[in-house]
Amino acid sequence: MAEREMLCGKCGCPLEPRRVDFEYLGHVFFADAPRCPKCGEVYLSEELVRGRVAEVEMELENK
Amino acid sequence: MNGRRTASVCPVCLRRVPAKRVRRGGAWVLEKTCPEHGDFSAVVWRGSEDIDSWTGALPEYGAEEGLRCPEGCGLCDRHLRKSCCVLLEVTGRCNLRCRFCFADGGSGGDPDGELLRARIDDIVKKAGAPLLQLSGGEPTLRDDLPELAAHAKRAGCSFVQVNTNGLRLAADPGYVRALAEAGTDIVFLQFDGVRDDIYETLRGRPLLRVKEAAIEACAKNGIGVTLVPTLVPGVNTDQIGALVRYAAAHTPAVRGVHFQPVSWFGRVPSPPKDKDRYTLGELIDALVEQTGGAITRESLIPSACDHPLCGLHGEYIALPGGRLEPLTKRGEAAESCCGARDSAERNRNYIGKRWSGAGDACCCDDADPHSLDGFLLWKRAHGFTVSAMAFQDAGNLDVERLRRCSLHVCRDGRLLPFCAAYLTGYAP
């Protein structure tokens, strides 16, 4: 099944894959995520948040 | 009384005496008087780091009424920390005669394996699922050390660590394999510098090649190695930067450096003067200066579990060209670990995970360490920790610090704070 195009909930524009910067505990990371070219809204998938973002958070947690 | 009130011991007769921490000539010293043996003082902090900023505001809980530390140790209901790590001495024998040794090894026999397995079960019962340190003497002189490690894992220890000089690991690949198969997670490798003359001075013979062979053997078998230098003024305090660079260059085999400023218990040549001591304050300055700023001051964090004057740590990624990416930042650390629920577990999981073998860390040279994926690759392959623990001896023992100790030694079935377990008096 082909992937369906994702649309921005606010603008209705098709989201485009873009580099997105994250900040956590003073560190900045980037990843590719779908972003609205008009309003800049970013879609973070559950897979990304529960996966790599959570892994990075765990690596940065202090004791 | 001026200064910060606490309690200590007479360094000669070890009786408990009142003490205070005061500033003298740019340093902080612990002063005390024994009614029988007179006045004593020992430096506890020197350097550019402000001691009050480093420790934060703490109550004077070394001066509370009714304490029986250290003569009343094992752990009592006045002790402020649970067991993060527990050390078990599995032999009194050693194959080196070091100038400095907290365990005063070299003689004595081995406890029976059955007895040690029962001790391990008892430790797990008392301390939950600790990081268990198999120590000595030199623990690798026991042929059944792998069996003890396997028993500890079966009994529920979260991590098993072997504290060793590395001689047998360098010479006996089958033994290292057996330790790995038994589940040994961490080797704490005595590693005092990157020059042979340092080993000749401290350990009686050149050992650098032996240490490197031990690291290789552990790497081949997936056991994480943490380098453990004993820092002795005038011998190897100029090696601090070199040790950090060595560790960074040998990731992922080497997982960290754990500095231990010399403490004067066990076998020591003579009672120490202040020039013979090295404080955490001086170590902080040296880490920054000797790495040319690659270790940043702000990346070094005081221990929140043990007392801030007892420990520090920082975490880094070793990048190409000798650059270090600091991952820790002072002021952004979690609050006190052992004071919180499940905090002992949290502390041991932090250090255990970081000191254990890196697993299948693959090459990551093409990955950008600031991308999510690249960071995870780099962290796993080239992450390492810099940490330190300043043990206390009869000269500088501070009950305030002792009450927060989370490294406990199993002695005759009791759990003792490390510095109470190894406390020895000086000759008058």
Interface residues (C-beta under 8 A of the other chain):
Chain A: F22 L25 G26 H27 V28 F29 F30 A31 L48 R52 V53 E55 V56 E59 L60 E61 N62 K63
Chain B: I301 A304 C305 H313 L327 T328 K329 E332 A333 A334 C337 R346 N347 Y350 I351 D368 H370 S371 L372 D373 F375 L376 K379 G383
